[in-house]
Amino acid sequence: MTLLVAGLLWPLIVKLGLGRLPGDLAIKKDNFAFYFPITTSIIISVLLTLIVWLFRK
C-alpha cells in the first residue's frame, strides 16, 4: 500500500524538488541506469514520522 501511494505521489515529489537531492545515488552507464533516493527517503521518513507523532498526541 505504501509503495502504491509513493508511486502515485512521485510526480508531485519531483516537482517539489525532492528526488534529486545531494546524497541520492544515480549511476548511468551505457545500457544500465540505477537510481536510489537515499536522502529523499530519509526526509520523507522524518516528515511522516512527525505527522504520525502529531496525530497521536
N, C-alpha and C positions, 0 to 999 in steps of 0.2 A: 504494500500500500504506500509506504514511504517513498519507494523508488518511483512509483507511478506519479505521485504528486510532484516529486522533484523533476521528473521528466517533463511534466506538463508546465511547470513553472520555469524551466530552464531558459526560454527566450526572454522572460521578464528579468531573470537574474543577470543574464548577459547585458541587457540594456541598462541595468543599474551599475554596471562596471565590475561586477563580480564575475569570476570565471577566467580572468586573465591577469590575476594579481601576481606580484613577485612571490615566488615560492611555489607557484603552480608549475608542475612539470609538463613540458611539451617537447617531445622528441619527434623529429620528422626526418626520415631517410628517403631513399629513392621510392620504394614501394611499401613503406611502413610508416604509420603515424601512431603515436601513443600520447595520450593526454590524461593527466591525473591531477585534479584541482585540490591539492593539499591545503593551501591557505584558505581557499574559498570554503572548503569543507569545515575547517576549524571555525571560521567566522559564522557560518550558518549554524553550526552546532552550539556555539556560545549564545547566539541570538535566540534559538529555540529553547535552550535551557533557561534563559532569563524569562522568556514568555511563559513557559510552563511553571516556573517558580512563582511568578507574579499571580497567575491564576489560582494556584494552590493556596495562597495566603488569604 
